[in-house]
Amino acid sequence: MISTHIGSDGEFADILFMPGGGSRCPITKENVHMNLATIHMTGKEVYKQAVTAMLSAARKALDQAGLSIDDIACVIPHQANLRIIEAIADRLKIPLDRFYVNLDKYGNTSAAAVAIALDEANRSGRIKHGDYVLMVVFGGGLTWASTIIEW
């Protein structure tokens, strides 16, 4: 692991969240009809915040590592939305083919997305020994993170 960056901003907690489930608000037969264990989001605002946060996190990880985007062999982003991934590629000024994307095969697998994509990128030969890999994620609450590893 070369560098990491983690962030959150509770100011936007109401644009991507799950109101129930877990120990705080367990799902019961009395409240199951309220769909509290489903994700609620404000799409346009989530898109804007995701692109901004993931781009910032990617740049911070690169700066901390002393690397440029040209040093990165493969970017593995959270697999939530292809438009978000395309926007990040555009703003980083790198072609989309430098990203490993499997969203079309599985959809959004939430917290497992990057782990699945990293495994597939490795097994397919997309990443090789010595390559730098940038992983960047975004989630509810709002949270985000990035890391650069040398494979």
Secondary structure, DSSP 8 states (H G I E B T S, - for coil): --EEEEEE-GGGGGGEE--SBTTTB---TTTGGG-TTS-EE-HHHHHHHHHHHHHHHHHHHHHHHT--GGGEEEEEE--S-HHHHHHHHHHHT--GGGB---HHHH---GGGHHHHHHHHHHHTTSS-TT-EEEEEEEETTTEEEEEEEE-
